[in-house]
Amino acid sequence: MSDWPTPLFRDDLVALFPGQGSLTGGAGLAWRESRHWSQVARISEAAQTDVEALLTTASGEDVVRTDRAQIATFALSMVGYLELLDLGVRPRFLIGHSLGEFSALVASGLLSLEEGARLIAVRGAAMARAAEASAGSMVALMGGDDGARAMLDGLEGVWVANINGTGQIVVSGTRSGLDDLVARHRELGWRRATPLAVGGAFHSPLMSPAQSELDEALATTSWGSTDATLIANVDGLVHTSADDWREILSRQLTSPVRFLDATLALPDTVTTTIEMPPGAVLTGLTKRIRPFESQYAPSSLTELQEISP
């Protein structure tokens, strides 16, 4: 972004951008004093949504709705990232989790703030409609090995959605498919199966209608360029071209988030993670995947301003 601070890249740092599941009601209250809070108004205009209200006055029940949570999470991540740049800290490596990939792309300069907001507004609304049509959901599975993972391939109406760590995945599916999985998870090799309070079967074929809507928006998107290193969800590989990301963002809607692979793709020279607001979910995931010397997940403007990696 040409009007943003651009300190020199730090090759020992990775910025982590969370997905919509990290958002809670009132998450923006601790960030309103940021001099970059004005970016929320820009995002609101581009998305045609009152994002400030979502971050400050909306109830927890209202703000976690898919079409609201995505744009609100993005806005707060951008405020946090700009504050980080103000400190003279600019991570070379960027990884987003699901929605967080759009935040990472804006942070990299491949997407403008307005284009990112526009795409997220289309994506969130389209996913909400697809979820209403399919009536699916998600289940977190813990304590399985490769054999347990293979057993999932034979289940009807169940698809792997997130690969968040060794023996830690999330699956999407139809209600009947997930009910069967939860009832039989131990015989399938999983120690624990936890149904998630989410609005749909995300990152599965049930999101295909949303993929079509997002493709139309991506076809008219203007792209920039970047010197940052972005690691993608769909394959855990580095991609820096607009042509690649246009396809990746489309595929991501119906493909698993391979956060484990993306984290393992970081070189050993990356010693510090900094998770953008809201939440600390990705900090917890990365901690279980590989060791880092320092990890930060500031929950307020004050905490972020105290970071000195």
DOZA-119289 format. One record per atom (N, C-alpha, C, O): residue in one letter; x, y, z. Coordinates in steps of 0.1 Angstrom, whole numbers, plus 5000, padded with zeros to 4 digits. Example, Ala and Ser with C-alpha at 12.3 -4.5 7.8 and 13.67 -1.06 7.14 Angstrom:
BEGIN
A513249435078
A512349555078
A513249675078
A514249675085
S512849785071
S513749895071
S512950005079
S513450115080
END
This chain:
BEGIN
M500949885000
M500050005000
M500950125000
M501750145009
S500850214990
S501750324988
S501650424999
S502650495002
D500550435006
D500350535017
D500550485031
D500350545040
W501150365032
W501350295044
W502850305048
W503650325039
P503250305061
P504650295064
P505350175058
P504750065057
T506550185054
T507250075047
T508650055053
T509650085046
P508750025066
P510149995071
P510749875064
P510049805056
L512049845066
L512649735060
L512149605064
L511649595076
F512049505056
F511649375059
F512549315070
F513749335070
R511849235079
R512549155088
R512449005084
R511348955084
D513548945081
D513448805076
D513248705087
D513048585084
D513348745099
D513148655110
D511748655116
D511448585126
L510848725109
L509448745115
L508448695105
L508548705093
V507348635110
V506148605103
V504948665109
V504848655121
A504148735101
A502848785106
A501748685103
A501648635092
L500948655113
L499848565112
L498548635112
L498348725120
F497648605102
F496448675101
F495248585103
F495148485096
P494448605114
P493448505118
P492248495109
P491948585101
G491548385110
G490248375103
G489048425112
G489348475123
Q487848405107
Q486748465114
Q486448405127
Q485748465135
G486948285130
G486648215143
G487248285155
G487048245166
S488248375152
S488848445163
S488148565169
S488448615179
L487048605162
L486448735166
L485448705177
L484748605177
T485348805186
T484348805197
T483648945198
T484249045192
G482548955204
G481949085206
G482749185213
G483449155223
G482749305208
G483549415214
G485049405212
G485749475219
A485449325202
A486949315200
A487649445196
A488849455198
G486849535190
G487549655186
G487649765196
G488349865194
L487049745208
L487049855218
L488449885223
L488749995226
A489349785223
A490749805228
A491649865218
A492849885220
W491049895206
W491849945195
W491450075189
W492050135180
R490350135195
R489750255190
R490750375191
R490550475183
E491750375200
E492650485201
E493750485191
E494550575191
S493850375183
S494850365173
S494650485163
S493550515159
R495750535158
R495650645148
R495250585135
R494950665125
H495250455134
H494850385121
H493350345122
H492950275113
W492650375133
W491250335134
W490450395122
W489450335119
S490950495116
S490250555105
S490150465093
S489250485084
Q491050365092
Q490950265081
Q489650185082
Q489150135072
V489050175094
V487750105095
V486650175087
V485850105081
A486750305087
A485750385079
A485950355064
A484950345056
R487150345059
R487450315045
R486950175042
R486350155031
I487150085051
I486649945049
I485149945049
I484549875040
S484550015058
S483050025058
S482450075045
S481450015040
E483050175039
E482550235027
E482750135015
E481850115007
A483850065015
A484149965004
A483249845005
A482749794995
A482949805017
A482149685020
A480649715021
A479849625022
Q480349845022
Q478949895024
Q478349835036
Q477249785036
T479149835047
T478749775060
T479349865071
T480449915070
D478549885082
D479049965093
D479949875102
D479549815111
V481249865098
V482249785104
V482549835118
V482749745127
E482549965120
E482850015134
E481849965144
E482149925155
A480549965140
A479549915149
A479749765152
A479549715163
L480149685142
L480349545144
L481449525154
L481449425162
L482449605154
L483649595162
L483449645176
L484149615186
T482449735178
T482349805191
T481049785198
T480949765210
T479949775191
T478549775198
T477749645195
T476749625202
A478149575184
A477349455181
A477449345192
A478549335197
S476449275194
S476549165204
S477349055198
S477649045186
G477848965207
G478648855203
G477948765193
G478548715184
E476648745196
E475848665187
E475748725173
E475848645163
D475548855172
D475448915159
D476748925151
D476748895139
V477848945158
V479148975151
V479748845146
V480548855136
V479448725152
V480048605147
V479348545134
V479748445129
R478248615130
R477648565118
R478648585106
R479348675105
T478648485097
T479748475087
T479848605079
T481048645077
D478748655075
D478848775066
D479348905073
D479749005067
R479248895087
R479749015095
R481148985101
R481949075101
A481348865105
A482648835112
A483848855102
A484848895107
Q483648815090
Q484748825081
Q485248965079
Q486448995080
I484349055076
I484849195073
I485349265086
I486249345085
A484749225097
A485149285110
A486549235114
A487349315119
T486749105112
T488049055115
T489149115106
T490249155111
F488849125094
F489749185084
F490149325089
F491349365089
A489149405092
A489349545096
A490249555108
A491249635108
L490049475118
L490849475130
L492249435127
L493249485133
S492449335119
S493749285115
S494549395108
S495749405110
M493849475100
M494549585093
M495049695102
M496049745101
V494149725112
V494549825122
V495749775129
V496749855131
G495749655133
G496949595141
G498149595132
G499249625137
Y498049565119
Y499249555111
Y499849695108
Y501049705108
L499049795107
L499549925105
L500249975117
L501250055116
E499649945129
E500349985141
E501749915142
E502749975147
L501849785137
L503149715137
L504149785128
L505249805132
L503649835117
L504549905108
L505050035114
L506150075112
D504150105122
D504550225128
D505650205138
D506450295141
L505750075144
L506850045153
L508150015145
L509149995152
G508050025132
G509249985124
G509449845122
G510549795119
V508449765124
V508449615123
V507649575111
V506449595111
R508349505102
R507649465089
R508149315086
R509149295081
P507249225090
P507649085087
P507749055072
P506949095064
R508748985068
R508948935055
R507848835051
R507348835040
F507548745061
F506648635058
F505248655063
F505048715074
L504248625055
L502848645058
L502048515056
L502148455046
I501348475066
I500448355065
I499048395071
I498948445082
G498048375063
G496648395068
G495948255069
G496348165062
H494948245078
H494148125079
H492848155074
H492048235079
S492448095062
S491248115056
S490948255052
S491748315044
L489948325058
L489748465056
L491048545057
L491248645050
G491948505067
G493148575069
G494048585057
G494948675057
E493848505047
E494648515035
E494348655028
E495248715022
F493148695028
F492848825022
F493548935030
F494049035024
S493548925043
S494249025051
S495749025048
S496349135046
A496348905046
A497748895043
A498048955029
A499049025027
L497148935020
L497348995006
L497249145006
L498049204999
V496349205014
V496349345016
V497649395022
V498249495018
A498049325033
A499249365040
A500549365030
A501449445032
S500449265021
S501649255012
S501649355001
S502649384995
G500449414998
G500349514987
G499849454974
G499549524965
L499549324974
L498949264962
L497549304960
L497049314949
L496849334971
L495449384971
L495449524978
L496149534988
S494649614973
S494449744980
S493449714992
S492749614992
L493449805001
L492449795012
L491049785007
L490249705012
E490749864997
E489349864992
E489049734984
E487949684986
E489949694976
E489749564969
E489549444979
E488749364977
G490449444989
G490249344999
G488949345006
G488349245007
A488449465010
A487149475016
A486049435007
A485149365011
R486149474995
R485049434985
R485049284983
R483949234983
L486149224982
L486149074980
L485649004992
L484848904991
I486049055004
I485548985016
I484049005018
I483448915023
A483549125014
A482049145015
A481349045006
A480348985010
V481849024994
V481248924985
V481348784990
V480448714991
R482548754995
R482848615000
R481948585012
R481348475013
G481948675022
G481148655034
G479648635031
G479048535036
A479048715023
A477648705019
A477348575012
A476348515014
A478348545002
A478148424994
A478248295003
A477448205001
M479148295012
M479348185021
M478148165030
M477648055033
A477548275035
A476348275043
A475148215035
A474448135041
R475048255023
R473948195015
R474148045012
R473247975013
A475348015009
A475647865006
A475447785019
A474947675018
A475747845030
A475547765043
A474047745046
A473647645050
E473247855043
E471847835045
E471247735036
E470247665040
A471747725024
A471247625014
A471647485017
A470847385014
S472747465024
S473347325026
S473047265040
S473047145041
A472847355049
A472647315063
A473747215068
A473447115075
G474947245065
G476147175070
G476747235083
G476247335087
S477847165088
S478547225099
S479947165100
S480447115089
M480647185111
M482047135112
M482247075126
M481547095136
V483246985126
V483646915138
V485146915139
V485846885129
A485646945151
A487046935154
A487446795159
A486746745168
L488546735153
L488946605157
L490346615163
L491246685157
M490546545174
M491846545180
M492346405183
M491546315185
G493746385183
G494246265187
G494246155177
G494246035181
G494246185164
G494346075154
G495646065147
G496446165148
D495945955141
D497145935133
D496845935119
D495745965115
D497845895110
D497545885096
D496445785092
D495745805083
G496445685100
G495345585098
G493945635100
G493045615093
A493845715111
A492545775114
A492145885104
A491045895100
R493245955099
R492946045088
R492445975075
R491546025069
A493045865072
A492645785060
A491145735062
A490445725052
M490745705074
M489445645076
M488345755072
M487245715069
L488645875073
L487745985070
L487345985055
L486246025051
D488245935046
D488045935032
D486845855028
D486245875017
G486445755036
G485445665032
G484045705038
G483045635036
L483945815045
L482745865051
L481945945041
L482446035034
E480645925041
E479745995031
E479346135038
E478946135049
G479546235030
G479046365035
G480046435044
G479646525052
V481346395044
V482346445054
V483546475046
V484046395038
W484146595048
W485346635041
W486346705051
W485846775059
V487646685049
V488646755057
V488646895053
V488746935041
A488546985063
A488447135061
A489647205065
A490147295058
N490247175077
N491347245082
N492347135087
N492047055095
I493647145083
I494647065088
I495547155096
I496447215091
N495247165109
N495847265118
N497047215125
N497847295131
G497347085125
G498447035132
G498446885131
G497546825126
T499546825137
T499546675137
T498546615146
T498446645158
G497646535140
G496546485148
G495446585152
G494746555162
Q495446695146
Q494446805149
Q493846855136
Q494546945130
I492646815133
I492046865121
I490546905123
I490046875134
V490046975114
V488647005114
V487946955101
V488546965091
V486846895103
V486146845091
V484746915089
V484146965099
S484346925077
S483046985073
S482146875068
S482646775064
G480846895068
G480046795063
G478546825065
G478146925070
T477746735060
T476346735062
T475946705076
T476846645083
R474846745081
R474446715094
R474446565097
R475046515107
S473946485088
S473846335090
S475346275090
S475646195097
G476146325080
G477446275080
G478246305092
G479046225097
L478146425098
L478846465110
L478346395122
L479046355131
D477046375123
D476446295134
D476946155134
D477346105145
D477146095123
D477745955122
D479145955126
D479645865133
L479946065122
L481346075126
L481446085141
L482246015147
V480646175147
V480746195161
V480446075169
V481046035179
A479445995164
A479045875171
A480145765170
A480245685179
R480845765159
R481845655157
R483345705158
R484245625153
H483545825163
H484945875161
H486045795168
H487145785163
R485645725179
R486745645186
R487045515177
R488245485176
E486045455172
E486345335163
E487045375151
E487745295144
L486945505147
L487645555135
L489045605138
L489845645129
G489445595151
G490845635155
G491045765161
G492145805162
W489945845164
W490045975170
W489745975185
W488745915189
R490546045193
R490346045207
R489146135211
R488446105220
R489046245203
R487946335207
R487346395194
R488046425184
A486046425195
A485346485184
A484446595190
A483546565198
T484646715186
T483946835192
T483146905181
T483746975173
P481846905181
P481046985172
P481347135174
P481447175185
L481447205163
L481747355164
L480547435161
L479647395153
A480447545168
A479247635167
A479547735155
A479847845157
V479447685143
V479747765131
V478447755122
V477547675124
G478447845112
G477347865104
G477247785092
G476247795084
G478247695089
G478147615077
G479347525075
G480247515084
A479347445064
A480347345062
A481447415053
A481547385041
F482247495059
F483247575052
F484347485047
F484647385052
H484947535036
H486147465030
H485747315026
H486447225028
S484547305020
S484047175015
S483347205002
S483047314998
P482947094995
P482147114982
P480847184984
P480247224975
L480347184997
L479047254999
L479247404998
L478147474998
M480447454996
M480647594994
M480747634979
M481147744976
S480447534971
S480647554956
S479847674951
S480347754943
P478547694956
P477847814951
P478547944954
P478548044947
A479147954966
A479948074970
A481148094961
A481548204958
Q481747984957
Q482947994949
Q482648054936
Q483348134931
S481448024930
S481048084917
S480848234919
S481248314910
E480348284930
E480148424932
E481448494934
E481648604929
L482348434942
L483648494944
L484448504931
L485148594929
D484348404923
D485048404910
D484648524902
D485548584895
E483348564902
E482948674894
E483648804900
E484048894892
A483748814913
A484348934919
A485848934916
A486449034914
L486548814917
L487948804914
L488248844900
L489348894897
A487348814891
A487648844876
A487748994874
A488349034864
T487149084882
T487249224880
T488149294890
T488149414892
T488949214897
T489849274908
T491149324902
T491749264893
S491549444907
S492849504903
S493949454913
S493649454925
W495049414908
W496149364916
W497349444916
W497649524906
G498149444926
G499449514927
G500549404926
G500449304920
S501649444933
S502849354933
S503349354947
S502949434955
T504249264950
T504849254964
T506249194964
T506649114955
D506949234974
D508249174977
D508149084990
D509149034994
A506949084996
A506748995008
A506748845003
A506548824991
T506748755013
T506648615010
T505348565016
T505248555028
L504448525007
L503148475012
L503048325010
L503448274999
I502648255020
I502548115019
I501048075020
I500248115029
A500547995010
A499147975007
A498647865015
A499347765019
N497247875018
N496547765025
N496447635017
N496547525022
V496147655004
V495747534996
V496847434994
V496547324991
D498047484994
D499147394991
D500347405000
D501347334999
G500347505009
G501547525018
G502747575011
G503847555015
L502547634999
L503747684991
L503747834990
L502647904992
V504847894986
V505048034984
V504448074971
V504748014961
H503548174971
H503048234959
H503048384960
H502648444970
T503548454950
T503548594950
T502948664938
T502948794937
S502448594928
S501848654916
S500348664917
S499648574923
A499848764911
A498348784911
A497648674904
A496548624909
D498248614893
D497548504886
D497448384896
D496348324896
D498448354903
D498348244913
D497248274923
D496448184926
W497248394929
W496348414940
W494948424936
W494048394943
R494648464923
R493348464918
R492748324919
R491548304922
E493548234915
E493048094915
E493048034929
E492147964933
I494048074937
I494148014951
I492948064959
I492347984967
L492548184958
L491448234966
L490148174962
L489248154971
S489948134950
S488848064945
S488847914951
S487847874957
R489947844949
R490047714954
R489947694969
R489447594974
Q490347804976
Q490347794990
Q488947774996
Q488847715007
L487947824990
L486547804995
L486147664996
L485347635005
T486647574987
T486147434987
T487247344990
T487047224990
S488447394994
S489647304997
S490047325011
S489747415018
P490747225017
P491247225030
P492247345033
P493047375024
V492147405044
V493147495049
V494347415054
V494247355065
R495447415048
R496647335052
R497547425060
R498747455056
F497047465072
F497847555080
F499147485085
F500147545087
L499047355088
L500247275092
L501347295082
L502447325085
D501047265069
D502047275058
D502547415057
D503747435054
A501647515058
A502147655056
A503147685067
A504147755064
T502847645079
T503747675090
T505147605088
T506147665091
L505047485084
L506247405082
L507147455070
L508247425069
A506447535061
A507147585050
A508047705053
A508847755045
L507847765065
L508647875070
L510147825072
L510347715077
P511147905067
P512547865069
P512847865084
P512247935092
D513947795088
D514347795102
D514747935107
D514847955119
T515148025098
T515548155102
T514448235107
T514648345113
V513148195105
V512048265111
V511848215126
V511548105129
T512148315135
T512248275149
T511048345157
T510948305169
T510248425151
T509248505158
T507948515151
T507948535139
T506848485158
T505548505152
T504848625158
T504948645170
I504148695150
I503348805155
I501948795149
I501748805137
E500948755158
E499548735153
E498748865154
E498748935164
M498148905143
M497349025142
M496049005150
M495548885151
P495449105155
P494149095162
P493049055152
P493249085140
P492048995157
P491748955171
P492248815174
P492348725165
G492448795187
G492648655192
G494048605191
G494948675187
A494248485196
A495548415196
A495448275192
A496348195196
V494448245184
V494348105179
V495548055172
V495947945174
L496048135162
L497148085154
L498448075161
L499247995158
T498548155172
T499748145180
T499748005187
T500847945188
G498647965192
G498547835198
G498747725188
G499447625192
L498247735176
L498547635166
L499947625162
L500547515162
T500647735159
T502047735155
T502947685166
T503947615163
K502547705179
K503347665190
K503447515190
K504447455195
R502347445186
R502347295186
R502947235174
R503247115173
I503247325163
I503747265151
I505247265151
I505947175147
R505947375155
R507347395156
R507747495166
R506947585169
P508947495171
P509447585181
P509747725175
P510247735164
F509447825182
F509847965179
F510448025191
F510047995203
E511348125190
E511948185201
E510948285208
E510948285221
S510148355200
S509248445206
S507948445198
S507948425186
Q506848465206
Q505548465199
Q504648575206
Q504548585218
Y504048655198
Y503248765203
Y501848755197
Y501648725185
A500848785205
A499448795200
A498748905208
A497948875217
P499049035205
P498549145213
P496949155212
P496349145202
S496349175224
S494949185225
S494449325226
S493249355227
S495349425226
S495049565227
S496149645220
S497249595217
L495749775218
L496749865212
L497949875221
L499049885217
T497749885234
T498849895244
T499749775243
T500949795243
E499249655243
E500049535242
E500849535229
E502049505229
L500249575218
L501049575205
L502149685206
L503249655201
Q501949795211
Q502949905212
Q504049865221
Q505149925220
E503949765229
E504949715238
E505849605231
E506849555237
I505449565219
I506249455212
I507549515208
I507749625203
S508649435211
S509949465207
S510749345203
S511649305210
P510349285192
P510949155187
P512349185182
P513049085178
END
